[in-house]
Amino acid sequence: GNPFGEGGFADMFEQFFGKRQDPRTKNGQDFKVNMTISFNEAYFGCRKEFNVNGERIAMNFKPGLKTGQKFRIHGKGGYNQYNSEAPRGDIIIDINVLATPDFVLNGNDIWVEKEVVWYDIMLGGKLEVETPEGSLVVKIPKNSFPGKVLRIVGKGYPIYNTNNRGSLLCKLVAKYPELNKEQLNFVEK
């Protein structure tokens, strides 16, 4: 009988060292592309053209791109160096979205801070908030407080490959004007 159990020596060798693939049948090398895009390009979607190994590639990206997202273009990578008839490798695109000082992205929610005079926070009113798509009027409820977060559903960051969006979250930051003596007396009363 075979001292190594069933199967031949080659089977045991494969079990310990893995099956060796013929290099002539392997796909060509994958090429990696690190793509940096602006916040607006990521928010609205964009078209990017680039060269890889002398070949011009164009990609259309939908709204809602995020850092760390990866895309694969099959069959546009390198050739197998031993066999030009073997399938080509792929192009792997790694996305990096540049941050913007205007908005903080948390998941699919966009955070903004808005300075409001303290009495408008307490008495309520309307507030104009800038979004990537332009201005938006938001209602401040009465009896609000500094630090309160107003949530506007569906006005946040696009969720890639869907028609959905996160929320716009607006944090109220109290602004205290300099008061004269008469105004301070009135506040004390």
N, C-alpha and C positions, 0 to 999 in steps of 0.2 A: 504493500500500500504506500501511498504518498505521505511522507512525514509532515507535510504542510497542509494536510486535509485535502478536500476536493479541489480540483483545478490544478493548473500547472504553476511552475515557478513564475511565469510572466504575470499570472493573476495575482500572486502574492506581491510581486514587485509593484503592480499598479495600485494595489490596496494601500501600500505604504507611501509610495511616491506620486501617486496620481497617474492618470492616463495621459500620455504625451500625444499632443495633437500634431499632425503633419503641418509644418509651417507654410506649405504651399496651399493649404485649403483655408487658412485663417483669413479673417477679414483684415483689411488694411488698418493702418493706425488711425485712432480717433484724434481729432484736433480740438483743442479747447480755446474758446474765445471769451475773454473777460470783457463784458460790455457795460460801460458806465453811462447812465442816462439821467437826465434832469428830473426833478420832481414833477414838473408839468408834463413831460413826455410820458412818465409813468402813469400819471393821473388820467390824461386824455387818450393815451395810446399813441403809437408812432410807427413810422416806417424807417428802418435802418438798412443801409447798404454798406457792405464791407467786403474786403478781399481776403480769401484764404487760399494760400498756395497758388496764387495767380488766378484764382477763379472768383468772379464777382457773384456775391450772394445778396439777396434782398429778403428782408423779413418784415412782415406786418405784425405788430404787437397790439393787442387789445388793451383797453383801459384797465388799470388796476395792477400794474406790474409791481413786484416787491423785490427787495434785495434777497438774494439766495435762490430765487426762482431759476430753474434750469430748463432749457429747450434743446431738443435734439433734432438735427436735420440728418436723416438717414441717407447713407450712400454718397455723401459729399466730402468725406474725409480723405485720408491717404490711401494709396494703392498698396497692395501686398508686394513687398520687394522681391519675392520669389516667383510670383505668378500674377501677371497683369489681368488675368481672366477672373481671379478671385474677387468676391464682393469688396467694394471700397469700405473704409471705415466711416464714422459719422463725425459731424461737427456738433460739439456740445457748447451751448451758449450759456454763460453764467452771468446773471443780471446783478448789477449794483446800482441802486438808486441814490442819487445825491440828496442829502438832507437840505431842508430849507428853513430859514429862521422864522418864517411866517406861520408855519403849521407844524405840530408835533403829531406824528403818526403812531397810534397804538392799536395794533391789529388792523381793523378796518375803520376805526374811529379816528377822526381828526380833532385834535384839541387846539383851542385858541384861548388866550386870556384877553379880557377886555376891561379897560379901566372905566369905571362909572362913578359919578359923584355919589357920595354915600346916601344922600336923601333920595336919589332916584332908585337906589337899591331897595330902600325901605318902602317908598311910596309906590313903586312899580312904574312902568312906562315901556317905551320902545327903545330898542338898541340896534344900531346898524353894525353888522358883522361881515368882515371880508371872508370870502371862501375862494377856492381856486377858480370857481365859475363866476365870481363877481359878488356884489353886495347882497346881503340877506337881512331883512328886518326881523328881529326876534323880540318877543314880548317878555318883559321882566315882571313876574308876578309880585303883587304887594306882599309886604313882610318878608322879602328876601333878605339875605345877609351876605356880607363879604365872604368869598370863598365858595358860594353856592355855584353848582354846575347846572347849566341849562342844556338839556339834550334835545337836539332836533333830529329826529329819526329820518333816515333816507337821504341825508345831505352830507354824508361822510365820504370815505374813500371807496372807489368802485371795487367790487369783488370780481377778480379776473374770470373771464369767460361766462359771466352771468349779467343780468340786468339789475342786480341788487347792489346796494351801497350800505356802508356802515352809518354811524351817526356823527353829527357835528356836535362836539361838546364844548360849550363856552363857559369858562370860569370867570365869575365876576370878581374883579379886584377893585376895592374901594379907593376912591380918590377923595382926599380931604383938602378942600380949599382953605387958604389962609383967611380966618375970620377976624373982623374988627371987634372992638370991645363990646359994642352994642349987640352984634350978632352972637357973641359968646354968651352975653347975659341972657339973650333970648333962648339959646340952647339950654342953659342952666335951668331956666324956668320950665 
